[in-house]
């Protein structure tokens, strides 16, 4: 029973260490990367809004023979 408990504690501590490392990596992003992400989000939002305003755009092709 004690060995099982030790393994569980070991696994929990590994998960905590990975979580902390992940948070540190996320917090250490430089300002240029964050600015680039924000600009890309603005562009993606603008494209989404354009498609929502004109939902039929691109759905039909008119061909004359």
The 8 nearest C-alpha neighbors of each residue, nearest first, counted from 0:
[[1, 3, 2, 4, 5, 6, 7, 8],
 [0, 2, 4, 3, 5, 6, 7, 8],
 [3, 1, 5, 4, 0, 6, 7, 8],
 [4, 2, 6, 0, 1, 5, 7, 8],
 [3, 5, 1, 7, 2, 6, 8, 0],
 [6, 4, 2, 8, 7, 3, 9, 1],
 [7, 5, 9, 3, 8, 4, 10, 2],
 [6, 8, 4, 10, 9, 5, 11, 3],
 [7, 9, 11, 5, 6, 10, 12, 4],
 [8, 10, 6, 12, 7, 11, 5, 13],
 [11, 9, 13, 7, 8, 12, 6, 14],
 [12, 10, 8, 14, 9, 13, 7, 15],
 [11, 13, 15, 9, 14, 10, 8, 16],
 [12, 14, 16, 10, 15, 11, 17, 9],
 [15, 13, 11, 17, 12, 16, 18, 10],
 [14, 16, 12, 18, 13, 17, 19, 11],
 [15, 17, 13, 19, 18, 14, 12, 20],
 [18, 16, 20, 14, 15, 19, 21, 13],
 [19, 17, 15, 21, 16, 20, 14, 22],
 [18, 20, 22, 16, 21, 17, 23, 15],
 [21, 19, 17, 23, 18, 22, 16, 24],
 [20, 22, 18, 24, 19, 23, 17, 25],
 [23, 21, 25, 19, 24, 20, 26, 18],
 [24, 22, 26, 20, 25, 21, 27, 19],
 [23, 25, 21, 27, 22, 26, 20, 28],
 [26, 24, 22, 23, 27, 28, 21, 20],
 [25, 27, 23, 24, 28, 22, 29, 21],
 [28, 26, 24, 25, 23, 29, 22, 30],
 [29, 27, 26, 25, 32, 30, 24, 33],
 [28, 30, 31, 32, 27, 33, 26, 34],
 [29, 31, 33, 32, 34, 28, 35, 27],
 [30, 32, 34, 33, 29, 35, 28, 36],
 [33, 31, 35, 34, 30, 29, 36, 28],
 [32, 34, 36, 30, 35, 31, 37, 29],
 [35, 33, 31, 37, 36, 32, 30, 38],
 [34, 36, 32, 38, 33, 37, 31, 39],
 [37, 35, 33, 39, 34, 38, 40, 32],
 [36, 38, 40, 34, 39, 35, 33, 41],
 [39, 37, 41, 35, 40, 36, 34, 42],
 [40, 38, 42, 36, 41, 37, 43, 35],
 [39, 41, 37, 43, 38, 42, 44, 36],
 [42, 40, 38, 44, 39, 43, 45, 37],
 [43, 41, 45, 39, 44, 40, 46, 38],
 [42, 44, 40, 46, 45, 41, 39, 47],
 [45, 43, 47, 41, 42, 46, 40, 48],
 [46, 44, 42, 48, 47, 43, 41, 49],
 [47, 45, 49, 43, 48, 44, 42, 50],
 [46, 48, 44, 50, 49, 45, 43, 51],
 [47, 49, 51, 45, 50, 46, 44, 52],
 [50, 48, 46, 52, 47, 51, 45, 53],
 [51, 49, 53, 47, 54, 48, 52, 46],
 [50, 52, 48, 54, 49, 53, 47, 46],
 [51, 53, 49, 50, 54, 48, 47, 55],
 [54, 52, 50, 51, 56, 55, 49, 48],
 [53, 55, 51, 50, 56, 52, 58, 57],
 [56, 54, 58, 53, 57, 59, 50, 52],
 [57, 55, 54, 53, 58, 50, 59, 52],
 [56, 58, 59, 55, 60, 54, 53, 50],
 [57, 59, 55, 56, 60, 54, 61, 53],
 [60, 58, 57, 61, 55, 56, 62, 54],
 [59, 61, 62, 58, 57, 56, 63, 55],
 [60, 62, 59, 63, 64, 58, 57, 56],
 [63, 61, 60, 64, 59, 58, 57, 56],
 [64, 62, 61, 60, 59, 58, 57, 56],
 [63, 62, 61, 60, 59, 58, 57, 56]]
